[in-house]
Amino acid sequence: MKTFEFEKQGIKFYFRNPELNDYGELVMQYKIENIKENKENDGYFHNSKFIPYKNAMSFFNVKINNKKVDGVGLPDNILTEVKQIHEQLKQADLHHKITRDIPYTLNDTTAYGIYNGISQFDIEPIINNIKERYNTKVFIFAEDIAKKLNKDKELEQIAIDTYQPNPECNNWNDEYLTWFRSAVKEKQAPGHGNIPNAVIREKISVIILKEMEKELQNKQVEEKRINELFEKAKQTGEKQLLNKWSEPCNDPKEECNVDIVYVWIMPDGSKTKSRHHTW
């Protein structure tokens, strides 16, 4: 059990059990001798959060000498170790997220079943990892990838084959409990299956590679269009419209809300921009 102890202005601070919370933040149990001590848990309270940009640990509802105290700065030697632990925990957490099997929710009836299938939040770290591997920043939302995966019948069958029912609850009435136990036998009760990491990575890789190919094709088409406009401007001696868009008016003296911005290719091969106010 890792414990940190130090004294400031005659006050002893104790921290222990560094771990990551659900938001990837480093938290520890804490106590302040003779000021903030729990009647249980060896005197320790939970959830003191490490604030990296302040090099401090936070407190909740703590008063010292009748003044509210939101946290305490860490001594340099402890700060260095806490930062190292934080980084190690983050790396371990990331490794777990990108190598674990992915749960596939089955038979959920809350919110009209929208939680059935694979969650975008479970696969997002894997998506980012695969993008890094392919050295791409191709634009595709994790939500859209999850929707594609949830239409994949092979993944659905893997989930059914590995089905595990949700745990029973003590507050269920007899009628629901009877139904639940009967539905479990038919794999119809709320539960989940597990998709092996290798399988989910392969499926996501295929989707990303297709998007990369589509992006490359679009880039080639756009480059061809631009080159043709340059050539036309040069041959005709007339400017050619490259792009246009609308944006908020940039002149407070004008009585308009929206400007139309045009980008032109000029006969000399340069580009120029013009702006037109709308009224």
N, C-alpha and C positions, 0 to 999 in steps of 0.2 A: 504494500500500500504506500504510494508515493505521497509524502507530506512535506510541505514547505512551512517554515516558521521564521518570522522576523519581527523586529521591534521598531516602532517609530514613535517618537515623543513619549516614551515610557509605556506605550500600549503594545501588547503582543497580539499579532495576527497569525492565524493558522489556516492553511489551505491543504486539501488532500483530494485524491482520486480524480485527476484530470481526465476528462472524456469529452467527446463531441456530442452536442445536442442534435436534434433533428434538422437544424439549420446550418450545420457545419461549424458552429461556434464552440470554442473551448469553454467548458464550465467546470467548476470545482465546488466541493463542499467547503464551508468556511465557518470559523468561529472567532470571536474577538474576546479575549480573556477578560472576565468580569464585566463585560459590556453587552455582548450578544452571544449567549450560549444557550443551546437547546437543552431541554430536560431529557431528551433522548439522543440516540445516535452519537454518543461520546461528546455531546455538546455541539455537534456540527449541524449547521443549516445547509440547504441545498441551493444550487443554481447561482453561484457567484460567477459572472461571465467575464472572460478576459476581453478587454477592449484594446486591440493592437495599436490603434493610433494614439492612445493615451498611455500605453504601457502600464495599464492598471487593471485591477480586478474590481468589478462592480459590487455594490451592496443594495439591498432593498430594505427600506424602513429601518435604517440604522441612525442612531443619534449618539454623538460623542460630545460630552460637555454641553448638552442641550442644543447642539447644532446638528442639522441633518447632514449626513455624510453619504455620498453616492458611491464612493469607492476609495481605493488606496493604491498609490503607485508602488510598483514592485522594485526592490533593490536590483542593481545591475546584474549581480550574479544569478539571482533567481529569475530575472526577466529573460536572460539568455537561455536558460534551461527551459522555461515555459514556452518560449518561441520555438525552440527545437521540438519539444513535445507536441505542440500544436501542429507543426508541419508534418511530423511523423504520423500523427493521427489522421490528418487530412489525406496523406498519401495512402495510408492503409485503408481508409474509408473509400477512396476512389478506386483502389484496386479491387475491393470487395464489390463495388457497384458495377464495375465493367467485366467482372469474371463470374458473377453469380448467375444462377438460373432465374428465369423471369416468371413470376406468378401470372396465371391466366384465370381471371374471375369467371365463375360459372353460376348460372341460375340465380343471379342477383335480381331481385324484383323491386328494389328501392329506386326511385327516380326513373321509373319506366325502363329499368335495365340498362341505363347508359353506362354503368360501371362494369358491365360484362366485358371480358376480353383483356387485352394488355393495356396497361396504363402508360401514357406518354411520359410520365415522370419516372417510371422504372427504367425506360429504355433511353432516356435522354443522355446519361453519361456514356452509354455504349455508342450512341450515334456520334457524339463528339469525339470519342476515341477512334472510331472508324474514319471519321473525317481527317483526323490528324494523321492516321496511317496512310491515307491516300493524298495527304497534303492538299486538301481542297477546302474551300469555304463555300461550297455550293449551297444555295439558299433553299432550304426545305424545312418546314416546321416538324418538330417531334410529333405534334398532334396529327399531322397528315400521314406521317409514317405509321403511327399507331393505327390509324383508320385502315390503311392498306393491309397491315398485318392482321387486323381483326376480321378481314374478309378472306383470309387464307384458310382454306378448309383443312390443310395438313396440320397447321398449328392448332386449330380447334380440336382435331382428333387426338393430337398428342395430349392436349389438356384433359380431354375426356378419359383417355387411357390412364392418366396419372391422377385422376380425381381424388381429392380429399375433402370431406365435408367440413364445414365450419364447426367449431366447438359448440356443444350444447350449453345453454345458459340456465342458471338456477331459477330465474324469474319467468320462464316460459310456462304457460298454462298447459294442462294435460292434453287438451285437444291439439295444440300446435306441436307439442312434443311427440305425440303419437304420429301425426302427419310427417314430421321431420324424419323420424326414424324409419318410417316406411319409404319416404322419398329417397333417403340415403341409399337404400338397396337398389334403387333404379337410377342412381346418380342424378337425381333431379332436385335434391336439396341444395341450398346455397353452399358453395364451396369454391375450390380452385384446383387447377392443375399446374404443373410446372413445365416450362419450356426450357430445354437444355441451353446453356449459354452458347455453345457452338452452333446450334440450330438458329437461334435468334440473330446471332452475328452474321451468319450467312445470308439470312433473309434481308436484313437491313443493308448489308453490303450490296446486294443486287439492286435494291431501290436507289441507293446513293450513286452507284455506278451508272445507272440509267439517267439519273438527273445530271450527272457530270457530262454524259454524252449529249444530252439535250442542251445543256448550257453551252458546250463547245460548238454545237451546230448553230445555235442562235448567235453566238459571237462571230462565227464565220459569215453568216448571212448579213449581220450588221456591218462587218468590215467591208464586205462586198458592196453594200449599199452606199457606204461613205465614200469608198474609192470611186464609185460611179458618179457620185455627186461632184467630187473634186474634178473629175475628168470633164463632166458636162459644164461646170462653171468655167473651166479653162478654155473649152472649145467655143462656147457661146458668148463668153465675156459678160455673163449675167450671174448674179449671186443666186445660190441655191439654198432652199430651206433644209436645214439639218434636223432641228428639233424645235418644239415649242411646248410651253407649259404655262400654267397660271400660278400666281403666288400673290400674297398680300401687297397692296400698293406701298411703294417705298417713298412716296412724296406726300408729306402731311398737308401740303398746300393744295393738292389736287382733291377734288370731291369724288373720289372713287374708292372702292374697297379692294378691287382685284386688278392686277396687271397681267397682260399676256406678254410673256417673254419669248423672243424668237432667237435662234442661233442660226447664223447664215455662213455658208462656205463661199468665200469670195474668189473671183477669177485669178487672183495672185496666189492662191493656195492658203490664205489665212482664214481665220474664223472671226466673226464679229457678232455681237449681241445687240439686239434692239428691244426696247420695252414700250408697250402701248397701254395707256390707261383706258379703263372702261368706265362708262358713266351710265 
